Amino acid sequence: MSLVAKIHRQFAHLVRELAKFGSVGAIAFVITVAIGNGLHTGLGVGPLTSNAVATVFATTFSYLANRYWTFRHRDRTGLGREYVLFFGLNGVGLVITELFIGFTHYVLKLDGPVSYNAALVVGTGVATLFRFWSYKKWVFLPASAPQVDPASGLPEAPSADPAEPAAEGPGAHRANGDRPAPSPRLGHPLDQTAEDYAEI
């Protein structure tokens, strides 16, 4: 594959991911706005509390949609691990959005619904960029990523590559573990077994 074709393929794949992620984010944003405004404007709940509660509902929807649609081609490393990390990273995104809302409401003293929603839009935009980057880095790992240790949640050490030659020395075995590696002194083709020829 040429370099140009490879770049085009990767770019097209990224565009598809961004389009799906953006669609999920748009629906999650509608959920956030609807619940947040219902609590803040309709029920008189504080702006930060309203946005936090709305974000919990939107986050649950966002995780399910991203796991089973946007990033379904990526490795699955356990529902519990992914959900905890997803919520943790959304917590960081929530803090980013809350900073914009809090600054607008408490510092700029703009407490109307227009100001609230303007701060929500800008804050959500910045938080969305962070979420997309962090999800791909820590939650929805690429298919080539190493296995994740369920106890620690960290990537496991890579296993030995079966394509690499077996280590020399007493007790050395092939990658399939059922036949010893040939001795270095046996280099003639007739010294190999019929099974070895079948593998060629």
Backbone as CSV, one residue per row, in Angstrom:
resi,resn,N_x,N_y,N_z,CA_x,CA_y,CA_z,C_x,C_y,C_z
1,MET,0.854,-1.200,0.000,0.000,0.000,0.000,0.884,1.243,0.000
2,SER,0.607,2.174,-0.910,1.404,3.384,-0.999,1.145,4.281,0.211
3,LEU,2.077,5.201,0.430,1.955,6.105,1.573,0.702,6.963,1.467
4,VAL,0.421,7.444,0.242,-0.761,8.291,0.050,-2.042,7.515,0.341
5,ALA,-2.111,6.265,-0.153,-3.301,5.447,0.090,-3.456,5.131,1.572
6,LYS,-2.341,4.898,2.240,-2.381,4.592,3.677,-2.878,5.790,4.473
7,ILE,-2.357,6.977,4.128,-2.796,8.198,4.812,-4.277,8.452,4.548
8,HIS,-4.691,8.259,3.300,-6.109,8.469,2.954,-7.005,7.510,3.724
9,ARG,-6.576,6.253,3.830,-7.378,5.258,4.541,-7.505,5.611,6.015
10,GLN,-6.383,6.003,6.639,-6.423,6.374,8.054,-7.258,7.632,8.275
11,PHE,-7.129,8.594,7.350,-7.880,9.834,7.475,-9.373,9.574,7.329
12,ALA,-9.747,8.729,6.352,-11.162,8.404,6.153,-11.732,7.684,7.364
13,HIS,-10.930,6.806,7.959,-11.366,6.091,9.163,-11.582,7.069,10.315
14,LEU,-10.671,8.034,10.461,-10.805,9.032,11.522,-12.044,9.893,11.309
15,VAL,-12.320,10.249,10.066,-13.504,11.054,9.759,-14.778,10.308,10.129
16,ARG,-14.816,8.988,9.813,-15.998,8.190,10.170,-16.169,8.130,11.687
17,GLU,-15.065,7.939,12.407,-15.136,7.905,13.869,-15.626,9.241,14.423
18,LEU,-15.087,10.325,13.877,-15.492,11.650,14.344,-16.965,11.908,14.050
19,ALA,-17.443,11.457,12.887,-18.850,11.666,12.540,-19.760,10.913,13.504
20,LYS,-19.417,9.658,13.794,-20.221,8.884,14.742,-20.137,9.481,16.139
21,PHE,-18.920,9.832,16.544,-18.732,10.428,17.870,-19.505,11.727,17.990
22,GLY,-19.490,12.524,16.920,-20.224,13.785,16.933,-21.725,13.571,17.016
23,SER,-22.224,12.531,16.332,-23.659,12.231,16.399,-24.074,11.829,17.810
24,VAL,-23.264,10.966,18.410,-23.545,10.561,19.797,-23.464,11.768,20.715
25,GLY,-22.457,12.587,20.512,-22.294,13.772,21.351,-23.448,14.746,21.202
26,ALA,-23.979,14.868,19.986,-25.107,15.774,19.770,-26.340,15.313,20.542
27,ILE,-26.603,13.995,20.498,-27.758,13.474,21.247,-27.529,13.611,22.746
28,ALA,-26.305,13.316,23.183,-25.984,13.468,24.604,-26.114,14.924,25.046
29,PHE,-25.755,15.834,24.148,-25.873,17.258,24.465,-27.345,17.656,24.611
30,VAL,-28.198,17.131,23.740,-29.636,17.412,23.854,-30.162,16.902,25.197
31,ILE,-29.712,15.703,25.594,-30.116,15.165,26.895,-29.651,16.080,28.017
32,THR,-28.398,16.528,27.925,-27.848,17.425,28.954,-28.614,18.729,29.036
33,VAL,-28.891,19.337,27.872,-29.606,20.622,27.841,-31.028,20.459,28.368
34,ALA,-31.697,19.394,27.935,-33.093,19.197,28.338,-33.204,18.984,29.848
35,ILE,-32.397,18.091,30.390,-32.466,17.816,31.826,-31.926,18.995,32.621
36,GLY,-30.803,19.571,32.152,-30.211,20.706,32.867,-31.151,21.895,32.943
37,ASN,-31.784,22.242,31.818,-32.725,23.363,31.830,-33.987,23.033,32.609
38,GLY,-34.423,21.775,32.533,-35.600,21.392,33.303,-35.370,21.543,34.800
39,LEU,-34.155,21.165,35.259,-33.844,21.293,36.682,-33.572,22.741,37.075
40,HIS,-32.773,23.438,36.268,-32.361,24.794,36.634,-33.471,25.821,36.433
41,THR,-34.045,25.850,35.229,-35.075,26.846,34.924,-36.445,26.432,35.441
42,GLY,-36.764,25.154,35.275,-38.095,24.690,35.671,-38.260,24.469,37.160
43,LEU,-37.237,23.860,37.805,-37.368,23.516,39.227,-36.537,24.385,40.150
44,GLY,-35.741,25.289,39.578,-34.971,26.206,40.407,-33.753,25.598,41.068
45,VAL,-33.274,24.477,40.564,-32.057,23.853,41.100,-30.859,24.686,40.633
46,GLY,-29.792,24.719,41.433,-28.603,25.491,41.087,-28.009,25.082,39.748
47,PRO,-27.299,25.988,39.081,-26.783,25.707,37.741,-25.763,24.568,37.702
48,LEU,-24.892,24.512,38.692,-23.875,23.472,38.695,-24.483,22.100,38.991
49,THR,-25.400,22.058,39.952,-26.068,20.793,40.284,-26.899,20.295,39.107
50,SER,-27.606,21.220,38.466,-28.426,20.850,37.310,-27.584,20.229,36.207
51,ASN,-26.448,20.862,35.915,-25.588,20.338,34.850,-24.958,19.010,35.242
52,ALA,-24.609,18.834,36.517,-23.997,17.591,36.976,-24.969,16.419,36.847
53,VAL,-26.205,16.624,37.293,-27.211,15.558,37.195,-27.488,15.215,35.732
54,ALA,-27.634,16.238,34.903,-27.893,16.009,33.481,-26.737,15.265,32.825
55,THR,-25.522,15.567,33.245,-24.345,14.925,32.670,-24.285,13.443,32.997
56,VAL,-24.735,13.051,34.184,-24.740,11.630,34.557,-25.632,10.830,33.602
57,PHE,-26.814,11.355,33.325,-27.726,10.681,32.398,-27.137,10.647,30.983
58,ALA,-26.600,11.768,30.540,-26.036,11.842,29.194,-24.815,10.941,29.046
59,THR,-24.029,10.823,30.113,-22.824,9.995,30.076,-23.163,8.523,29.905
60,THR,-24.195,8.063,30.606,-24.603,6.665,30.475,-25.015,6.356,29.046
61,PHE,-25.817,7.238,28.466,-26.193,7.055,27.062,-24.969,7.091,26.161
62,SER,-24.070,8.041,26.406,-22.895,8.224,25.562,-21.983,6.999,25.590
63,TYR,-21.808,6.414,26.777,-20.951,5.227,26.861,-21.514,4.085,26.019
64,LEU,-22.797,3.794,26.195,-23.415,2.675,25.474,-23.351,2.894,23.959
65,ALA,-23.634,4.121,23.523,-23.632,4.416,22.092,-22.223,4.343,21.509
66,ASN,-21.243,4.857,22.235,-19.872,4.819,21.739,-19.293,3.409,21.762
67,ARG,-19.616,2.643,22.802,-19.075,1.293,22.917,-19.609,0.379,21.811
68,TYR,-20.912,0.470,21.559,-21.548,-0.469,20.642,-21.790,0.095,19.243
69,TRP,-21.335,1.330,18.991,-21.482,1.893,17.652,-20.199,2.584,17.191
70,THR,-19.816,3.690,17.832,-18.664,4.463,17.375,-17.379,3.646,17.401
71,PHE,-17.092,2.997,18.539,-15.827,2.289,18.717,-16.031,0.777,18.838
72,ARG,-17.039,0.255,18.163,-17.324,-1.182,18.282,-16.219,-2.036,17.660
73,HIS,-15.413,-1.469,16.743,-14.332,-2.213,16.102,-13.084,-2.293,16.971
74,ARG,-13.074,-1.588,18.096,-11.903,-1.593,18.966,-12.013,-2.684,20.019
75,ASP,-10.889,-2.982,20.652,-10.854,-4.046,21.645,-11.819,-3.770,22.791
76,ARG,-12.366,-4.858,23.326,-13.215,-4.754,24.512,-12.428,-5.288,25.701
77,THR,-12.176,-4.426,26.648,-11.312,-4.784,27.771,-12.091,-4.938,29.063
78,GLY,-13.380,-5.161,28.971,-14.193,-5.366,30.164,-15.138,-4.207,30.394
79,LEU,-16.419,-4.538,30.533,-17.444,-3.504,30.706,-17.178,-2.655,31.939
80,GLY,-16.819,-3.314,33.057,-16.585,-2.574,34.294,-15.439,-1.597,34.169
81,ARG,-14.300,-2.072,33.625,-13.130,-1.202,33.485,-13.444,-0.023,32.572
82,GLU,-14.056,-0.316,31.419,-14.362,0.751,30.468,-15.326,1.773,31.058
83,TYR,-16.352,1.277,31.754,-17.372,2.195,32.282,-16.788,3.102,33.356
84,VAL,-15.941,2.526,34.232,-15.315,3.341,35.289,-14.411,4.401,34.672
85,LEU,-13.567,3.986,33.704,-12.690,4.954,33.050,-13.492,5.994,32.280
86,PHE,-14.541,5.532,31.608,-15.383,6.434,30.832,-15.995,7.496,31.735
87,PHE,-16.525,7.057,32.893,-17.114,8.014,33.817,-16.053,8.934,34.409
88,GLY,-14.868,8.376,34.696,-13.798,9.212,35.235,-13.387,10.309,34.267
89,LEU,-13.216,9.945,32.996,-12.831,10.933,31.991,-13.964,11.918,31.718
90,ASN,-15.211,11.424,31.811,-16.343,12.350,31.690,-16.392,13.297,32.870
91,GLY,-15.911,12.809,34.026,-15.824,13.703,35.186,-14.897,14.869,34.914
92,VAL,-13.773,14.581,34.242,-12.856,15.660,33.868,-13.537,16.598,32.873
93,GLY,-14.251,15.997,31.895,-14.990,16.827,30.946,-16.056,17.669,31.629
94,LEU,-16.696,17.079,32.647,-17.706,17.824,33.402,-17.082,19.012,34.120
95,VAL,-15.902,18.805,34.703,-15.213,19.907,35.393,-14.913,21.033,34.410
96,ILE,-14.489,20.668,33.197,-14.204,21.686,32.179,-15.462,22.512,31.880
97,THR,-16.586,21.810,31.684,-17.840,22.519,31.402,-18.290,23.353,32.596
98,GLU,-18.145,22.795,33.800,-18.560,23.517,35.009,-17.745,24.795,35.205
99,LEU,-16.487,24.761,34.807,-15.658,25.967,34.926,-16.220,27.098,34.075
100,PHE,-16.658,26.763,32.868,-17.248,27.788,31.988,-18.571,28.302,32.569
101,ILE,-19.403,27.376,33.058,-20.696,27.785,33.627,-20.491,28.593,34.902
102,GLY,-19.615,28.099,35.780,-19.362,28.803,37.031,-18.772,30.182,36.811
103,PHE,-17.852,30.303,35.864,-17.249,31.597,35.567,-18.305,32.573,35.059
104,THR,-19.179,32.081,34.171,-20.224,32.945,33.619,-21.223,33.365,34.697
105,HIS,-21.628,32.432,35.559,-22.672,32.707,36.540,-22.156,33.486,37.752
106,TYR,-21.001,33.078,38.283,-20.537,33.649,39.552,-19.518,34.769,39.390
107,VAL,-18.763,34.773,38.303,-17.754,35.821,38.110,-18.309,36.941,37.239
108,LEU,-18.893,36.566,36.103,-19.446,37.580,35.215,-20.834,38.046,35.648
109,LYS,-21.438,37.336,36.610,-22.767,37.680,37.140,-23.845,37.661,36.049
110,LEU,-23.698,36.745,35.100,-24.706,36.577,34.055,-25.503,35.326,34.397
111,ASP,-26.705,35.512,34.924,-27.461,34.374,35.435,-28.744,34.076,34.659
112,GLY,-28.903,34.621,33.482,-30.086,34.330,32.665,-29.936,33.016,31.910
113,PRO,-31.038,32.515,31.361,-30.983,31.247,30.609,-30.104,31.315,29.373
114,VAL,-30.036,32.490,28.721,-29.183,32.624,27.534,-27.713,32.480,27.917
115,SER,-27.325,33.142,29.001,-25.943,33.063,29.465,-25.593,31.642,29.902
116,TYR,-26.537,31.005,30.588,-26.315,29.625,31.045,-26.078,28.700,29.853
117,ASN,-26.930,28.798,28.839,-26.800,27.919,27.684,-25.583,28.258,26.829
118,ALA,-25.213,29.536,26.760,-24.010,29.916,26.017,-22.769,29.322,26.677
119,ALA,-22.699,29.416,27.993,-21.573,28.824,28.718,-21.573,27.312,28.576
120,LEU,-22.758,26.725,28.571,-22.886,25.279,28.414,-22.382,24.823,27.047
121,VAL,-22.716,25.567,26.002,-22.294,25.210,24.643,-20.776,25.291,24.509
122,VAL,-20.197,26.400,24.958,-18.744,26.581,24.830,-18.002,25.548,25.683
123,GLY,-18.450,25.388,26.920,-17.798,24.420,27.803,-17.896,22.998,27.283
124,THR,-19.044,22.654,26.742,-19.234,21.310,26.194,-18.349,21.084,24.973
125,GLY,-18.180,22.120,24.155,-17.308,21.991,22.984,-15.871,21.682,23.372
126,VAL,-15.355,22.411,24.352,-13.985,22.162,24.817,-13.879,20.775,25.454
127,ALA,-14.872,20.416,26.269,-14.865,19.115,26.931,-14.969,17.972,25.927
128,THR,-15.689,18.175,24.827,-15.849,17.136,23.809,-14.522,16.803,23.137
129,LEU,-13.725,17.798,22.857,-12.403,17.554,22.272,-11.551,16.709,23.220
130,PHE,-11.597,17.047,24.500,-10.853,16.255,25.484,-11.369,14.820,25.544
131,ARG,-12.683,14.649,25.522,-13.267,13.311,25.630,-12.874,12.430,24.455
132,PHE,-12.967,12.970,23.232,-12.633,12.166,22.053,-11.199,11.670,22.134
133,TRP,-10.292,12.554,22.494,-8.883,12.179,22.603,-8.665,11.151,23.711
134,SER,-9.259,11.368,24.866,-9.022,10.490,26.013,-9.703,9.133,25.861
135,TYR,-10.876,9.078,25.229,-11.547,7.793,25.018,-10.680,6.871,24.158
136,LYS,-10.130,7.437,23.079,-9.323,6.620,22.185,-8.008,6.210,22.833
137,LYS,-7.513,7.000,23.751,-6.222,6.710,24.387,-6.343,5.711,25.526
138,TRP,-7.434,5.779,26.308,-7.497,4.978,27.529,-8.699,4.043,27.639
139,VAL,-9.794,4.321,26.952,-11.004,3.511,27.147,-11.177,2.496,26.028
140,PHE,-11.345,2.963,24.799,-11.589,2.083,23.662,-10.268,1.867,22.930
141,LEU,-9.529,0.859,23.371,-8.183,0.637,22.865,-8.214,0.061,21.458
142,PRO,-7.183,0.358,20.647,-7.136,-0.202,19.297,-7.015,-1.714,19.334
143,ALA,-7.410,-2.349,18.243,-7.420,-3.809,18.190,-6.032,-4.399,18.368
144,SER,-4.971,-3.644,18.048,-3.609,-4.146,18.170,-3.026,-3.903,19.556
145,ALA,-3.800,-3.285,20.453,-3.286,-2.975,21.776,-3.102,-4.253,22.587
146,PRO,-2.158,-4.259,23.566,-1.957,-5.451,24.386,-3.145,-5.707,25.291
147,GLN,-3.266,-6.944,25.750,-4.333,-7.310,26.667,-4.222,-6.486,27.945
148,VAL,-5.365,-6.238,28.590,-5.389,-5.461,29.825,-5.547,-6.397,31.003
149,ASP,-4.694,-6.224,32.002,-4.779,-7.030,33.219,-6.047,-6.646,33.964
150,PRO,-6.993,-7.581,34.193,-8.251,-7.228,34.858,-8.063,-6.762,36.297
151,ALA,-6.963,-7.167,36.936,-6.741,-6.778,38.332,-6.276,-5.329,38.447
152,SER,-5.314,-4.938,37.601,-4.749,-3.594,37.702,-5.354,-2.606,36.722
153,GLY,-5.974,-3.123,35.629,-6.507,-2.230,34.609,-5.448,-1.695,33.675
154,LEU,-4.198,-2.190,33.813,-3.089,-1.719,32.986,-2.783,-2.739,31.895
155,PRO,-2.178,-2.293,30.789,-1.819,-3.243,29.727,-0.817,-4.269,30.229
156,GLU,-1.016,-5.521,29.812,-0.094,-6.574,30.195,1.163,-6.500,29.345
157,ALA,2.242,-7.127,29.834,3.481,-7.177,29.070,3.240,-8.001,27.813
158,PRO,3.764,-7.558,26.677,3.535,-8.303,25.432,4.147,-9.684,25.507
159,SER,3.454,-10.667,24.946,3.956,-12.031,24.929,4.968,-12.177,23.818
160,ALA,5.713,-13.274,23.864,6.740,-13.512,22.855,6.102,-13.669,21.482
161,ASP,6.734,-13.120,20.487,6.217,-13.179,19.131,6.461,-14.569,18.561
162,PRO,5.386,-15.273,18.143,5.583,-16.610,17.581,6.460,-16.610,16.345
163,ALA,6.557,-15.475,15.637,7.363,-15.424,14.423,8.846,-15.379,14.727
164,GLU,9.216,-14.982,15.950,10.611,-14.896,16.302,11.185,-16.283,16.519
165,PRO,12.470,-16.487,16.212,13.067,-17.798,16.423,13.151,-18.121,17.891
166,ALA,13.037,-19.396,18.204,13.097,-19.825,19.592,14.478,-19.586,20.152
167,ALA,14.519,-19.338,21.442,15.790,-19.099,22.103,16.610,-20.372,22.107
168,GLU,17.931,-20.230,21.969,18.809,-21.381,21.987,19.153,-21.764,23.406
169,GLY,19.565,-22.997,23.551,19.989,-23.441,24.875,19.197,-24.639,25.300
170,PRO,19.623,-25.286,26.396,18.928,-26.479,26.884,17.493,-26.173,27.235
171,GLY,16.598,-27.070,26.825,15.191,-26.919,27.180,14.444,-25.935,26.322
172,ALA,15.075,-25.368,25.272,14.388,-24.402,24.419,13.340,-25.117,23.599
173,HIS,12.172,-24.474,23.386,11.076,-25.070,22.645,10.580,-24.088,21.602
174,ARG,9.895,-24.613,20.604,9.278,-23.762,19.603,8.086,-23.042,20.189
175,ALA,7.525,-22.097,19.381,6.399,-21.297,19.873,5.194,-22.165,20.176
176,ASN,5.009,-23.300,19.417,3.839,-24.122,19.661,4.016,-25.020,20.875
177,GLY,5.238,-25.066,21.444,5.464,-25.721,22.714,5.488,-27.229,22.668
178,ASP,5.411,-27.871,21.477,5.339,-29.324,21.472,6.561,-29.983,20.861
179,ARG,7.472,-29.201,20.248,8.672,-29.809,19.685,9.872,-28.972,20.046
180,PRO,10.974,-29.591,20.409,12.174,-28.813,20.741,12.776,-28.186,19.500
181,ALA,13.461,-27.070,19.699,14.145,-26.420,18.583,15.298,-27.281,18.126
182,PRO,15.578,-27.312,16.820,16.674,-28.140,16.329,18.013,-27.646,16.848
183,SER,18.897,-28.581,17.065,20.225,-28.238,17.556,20.978,-27.486,16.481
184,PRO,21.796,-26.475,16.864,22.544,-25.718,15.860,23.454,-26.582,15.015
185,ARG,23.884,-27.741,15.548,24.821,-28.581,14.792,24.105,-29.394,13.716
186,LEU,22.776,-29.468,13.748,22.034,-30.228,12.758,21.498,-29.274,11.706
187,GLY,22.267,-29.045,10.665,21.854,-28.073,9.666,21.417,-28.681,8.361
188,HIS,21.576,-30.005,8.188,21.219,-30.640,6.925,19.724,-30.802,6.810
189,PRO,19.134,-30.582,5.613,17.670,-30.685,5.461,17.119,-32.036,5.861
190,LEU,17.910,-33.105,5.702,17.411,-34.429,6.040,17.265,-34.631,7.542
191,ASP,17.876,-33.727,8.317,17.733,-33.831,9.764,16.380,-33.354,10.238
192,GLN,15.596,-32.687,9.402,14.286,-32.195,9.803,13.253,-33.295,9.644
193,THR,12.200,-33.203,10.448,11.142,-34.197,10.396,10.195,-33.900,9.254
194,ALA,9.375,-34.891,8.922,8.385,-34.696,7.854,7.401,-33.606,8.209
195,GLU,7.117,-33.460,9.508,6.178,-32.422,9.929,6.741,-31.045,9.612
196,ASP,8.068,-30.889,9.761,8.671,-29.588,9.462,8.487,-29.235,7.994
197,TYR,8.606,-30.242,7.108,8.411,-29.964,5.685,6.961,-29.595,5.407
198,ALA,6.045,-30.168,6.144,4.627,-29.873,5.933,4.305,-28.440,6.276
199,GLU,5.127,-27.845,7.136,4.863,-26.472,7.546,5.336,-25.449,6.518
200,ILE,6.244,-25.859,5.640,6.822,-24.918,4.672,5.789,-24.562,3.605
